[in-house]
Amino acid sequence: MPASTLASATAPAVFAQGWAMGAGLILAIGAQNALVLRQGLKREHVGAVVAVCTLSDWLLIALGVFGLGALIQGQPLLLEIFRFGGAAFLLGYAVLAARRAWRPTTGLEGAGTASSLGATLSAAFAFTYLNPHVYLDTVVLLGGLGARQPAELRAAFALGAGVASAMWFGLLGFGAAAAAPRLRSAHTWRVIDALVALLMTALGLQLLLQPL
């Protein structure tokens, strides 16, 4: 059987494998997911944030599948820069979330004042490109798995992982927006911010204590 026919016959299976691996990695609530969830609950620039996170995932997955993952794994200094820079960013955001949780507010004010589109997109880019966990999940782990596929099937793997990413961010952002009217109390927002602060602290400390 010609190689092209074999690739065509197995491409759906490789697509499904990429989707399953992408879904398994992205479902873990990390810093990027927390931002999408928060913007969804605020019903503020949801589409823009979902688009930035999804398109960034597609870019990083493609780079990883087609070779960047192996390059990053071979650069210890670059990994250390990601590690300490990402830890500082996450711990700083944890402090901000803890301050919001501590300060008494009313209603949706608990979510903080409205942010401009530019500020919101800057946060989305920061949570994506300054967060080492994003690179580990998309470029190194997914990219490493995809790079092991035959050359003609790597695109199918990357496409499957990309579809999983788009489905998750869309569900998280727009699903949270739909639920937002039920979450208007200040107490609810203080709990959300407290949980975000704990999550960011745990991720930041993990980066400091465990080398990449």
C-alpha positions as CSV (number, residue, x, y, z in Angstrom):
1,M,0.0,0.0,0.0
2,P,1.4,3.4,-0.9
3,A,2.6,5.6,2.0
4,S,0.0,8.3,1.1
5,T,-2.8,5.8,1.3
6,L,-1.5,4.5,4.7
7,A,-1.3,8.1,6.0
8,S,-4.9,8.8,4.8
9,A,-6.2,5.6,6.5
10,T,-4.5,6.4,9.8
11,A,-4.9,10.2,9.9
12,P,-8.3,10.1,11.8
13,A,-6.7,7.9,14.5
14,V,-3.8,10.3,14.9
15,F,-6.2,13.3,14.9
16,A,-8.2,11.6,17.7
17,Q,-4.9,10.9,19.6
18,G,-4.0,14.6,19.3
19,W,-7.4,15.7,20.5
20,A,-7.3,13.3,23.5
21,M,-3.8,14.4,24.5
22,G,-4.6,18.1,24.0
23,A,-7.8,17.8,26.0
24,G,-6.1,15.9,28.8
25,L,-3.4,18.5,29.2
26,I,-5.6,21.6,28.9
27,L,-8.4,20.5,31.2
28,A,-6.1,21.1,34.2
29,I,-7.0,24.5,35.7
30,G,-3.9,26.6,35.2
31,A,-3.1,30.3,35.1
32,Q,-4.3,30.7,31.5
33,N,-7.6,28.9,32.2
34,A,-8.1,30.9,35.3
35,L,-7.9,34.1,33.3
36,V,-10.4,32.9,30.7
37,L,-12.8,31.8,33.4
38,R,-12.5,35.1,35.2
39,Q,-13.1,37.1,32.1
40,G,-16.1,34.9,31.3
41,L,-17.6,35.5,34.7
42,K,-17.1,39.2,34.3
43,R,-18.5,39.0,30.8
44,E,-15.8,41.3,29.6
45,H,-13.9,40.9,26.3
46,V,-14.6,37.2,26.4
47,G,-14.3,36.6,22.7
48,A,-11.0,38.4,22.4
49,V,-9.5,36.5,25.3
50,V,-10.7,33.1,24.0
51,A,-9.3,34.0,20.6
52,V,-5.9,35.0,21.9
53,C,-5.6,31.8,24.0
54,T,-6.8,29.5,21.3
55,L,-4.7,31.0,18.5
56,S,-1.6,31.1,20.8
57,D,-2.2,27.4,21.6
58,W,-2.4,26.6,17.9
59,L,0.8,28.4,17.2
60,L,2.7,26.8,20.1
61,I,1.4,23.3,19.3
62,A,2.4,23.7,15.7
63,L,5.9,24.9,16.6
64,G,6.3,22.0,19.0
65,V,5.1,19.3,16.6
66,F,7.3,20.6,13.9
67,G,10.5,20.8,15.9
68,L,10.7,23.6,18.5
69,G,10.0,21.3,21.4
70,A,13.3,19.4,21.1
71,L,15.1,22.7,20.7
72,I,13.7,24.1,24.0
73,Q,14.5,20.9,25.9
74,G,18.1,21.2,24.8
75,Q,18.5,24.8,26.2
76,P,18.9,24.6,30.0
77,L,19.4,28.4,30.4
78,L,16.2,29.2,28.5
79,L,14.3,26.8,30.7
80,E,15.7,28.5,33.8
81,I,14.6,31.9,32.4
82,F,11.1,30.5,31.9
83,R,11.1,29.0,35.3
84,F,12.1,32.1,37.4
85,G,10.3,34.7,35.3
86,G,7.1,32.6,35.3
87,A,7.3,32.1,39.0
88,A,7.6,35.8,39.6
89,F,4.7,36.6,37.3
90,L,2.4,34.0,38.9
91,L,3.3,35.0,42.5
92,G,2.7,38.6,41.7
93,Y,-0.7,37.9,40.3
94,A,-1.5,35.8,43.3
95,V,-0.9,38.8,45.5
96,L,-3.3,40.9,43.4
97,A,-6.0,38.2,43.6
98,A,-5.5,37.9,47.4
99,R,-5.9,41.7,47.8
100,R,-9.2,41.5,45.8
101,A,-10.4,38.6,48.0
102,W,-9.5,40.5,51.2
103,R,-11.0,43.8,50.3
104,P,-14.8,43.9,51.0
105,T,-16.9,44.8,47.9
106,T,-20.4,44.5,46.7
107,G,-22.0,42.6,43.8
108,L,-20.0,42.2,40.6
109,E,-17.6,44.9,42.0
110,G,-15.9,41.9,43.5
111,A,-14.6,41.2,40.1
112,G,-12.6,44.4,40.1
113,T,-13.1,47.5,37.9
114,A,-13.7,47.1,34.2
115,S,-10.6,46.7,32.2
116,S,-9.9,48.1,28.7
117,L,-9.6,45.7,25.8
118,G,-5.9,46.6,25.6
119,A,-5.2,45.8,29.2
120,T,-7.2,42.6,29.0
121,L,-5.4,41.4,25.9
122,S,-2.0,42.3,27.5
123,A,-3.0,40.1,30.4
124,A,-4.0,37.2,28.1
125,F,-0.7,37.5,26.2
126,A,1.3,37.6,29.5
127,F,-0.5,34.5,30.9
128,T,0.2,32.7,27.7
129,Y,3.8,33.7,26.8
130,L,5.2,34.4,30.2
131,N,3.9,31.1,31.7
132,P,6.3,28.2,31.5
133,H,3.5,25.7,32.0
134,V,2.0,26.8,28.6
135,Y,5.3,25.9,26.9
136,L,5.6,22.7,28.8
137,D,2.1,21.6,27.8
138,T,2.0,22.7,24.2
139,V,5.5,22.9,22.9
140,V,7.4,20.3,24.9
141,L,4.8,17.6,25.8
142,L,2.3,17.9,22.9
143,G,5.0,18.9,20.5
144,G,7.2,15.9,21.6
145,L,4.3,13.5,21.1
146,G,3.4,14.9,17.7
147,A,7.0,15.0,16.5
148,R,7.1,11.2,17.0
149,Q,4.4,10.7,14.4
150,P,5.4,10.0,10.8
151,A,6.0,13.3,9.0
152,E,2.8,13.0,6.9
153,L,0.7,12.6,10.0
154,R,2.0,15.4,12.2
155,A,-0.4,17.9,10.9
156,A,-3.3,15.6,11.8
157,F,-2.0,15.3,15.4
158,A,-1.5,19.1,15.7
159,L,-5.0,19.7,14.2
160,G,-6.6,17.3,16.8
161,A,-4.8,19.1,19.7
162,G,-5.8,22.5,18.3
163,V,-9.5,21.5,18.1
164,A,-9.4,20.4,21.7
165,S,-7.9,23.7,22.7
166,A,-10.6,25.7,20.8
167,M,-13.4,23.6,22.3
168,W,-12.1,24.0,25.8
169,F,-11.4,27.8,25.8
170,G,-14.8,28.4,24.1
171,L,-16.6,26.3,26.6
172,L,-14.8,27.9,29.5
173,G,-15.1,31.5,28.5
174,F,-18.6,31.5,27.1
175,G,-19.9,29.0,29.5
176,A,-18.8,31.1,32.4
177,A,-20.4,34.2,30.8
178,A,-23.7,32.3,30.6
179,A,-23.4,31.5,34.3
180,A,-22.3,35.0,35.4
181,P,-25.8,36.3,36.3
182,R,-26.0,33.6,39.0
183,L,-22.7,34.8,40.5
184,R,-23.4,38.4,41.3
185,S,-22.7,38.3,45.1
186,A,-19.5,39.9,46.5
187,H,-19.0,36.7,48.6
188,T,-18.9,34.5,45.5
189,W,-16.3,36.8,43.9
190,R,-14.2,36.8,47.0
191,V,-14.2,33.0,47.1
192,I,-13.2,32.9,43.4
193,D,-10.4,35.4,43.9
194,A,-9.2,33.5,47.0
195,L,-9.1,30.2,45.0
196,V,-7.2,32.0,42.1
197,A,-4.7,33.3,44.6
198,L,-4.1,29.9,46.0
199,L,-3.7,28.4,42.6
200,M,-1.3,31.0,41.4
201,T,0.8,30.6,44.6
202,A,0.9,26.9,44.2
203,L,2.0,27.1,40.5
204,G,4.6,29.8,41.3
205,L,6.1,27.8,44.2
206,Q,6.1,24.6,42.1
207,L,8.2,26.4,39.5
208,L,10.6,27.7,42.1
209,L,11.0,24.3,43.9
210,Q,11.0,21.9,40.9
211,P,13.4,22.5,38.0
212,L,11.8,22.2,34.6
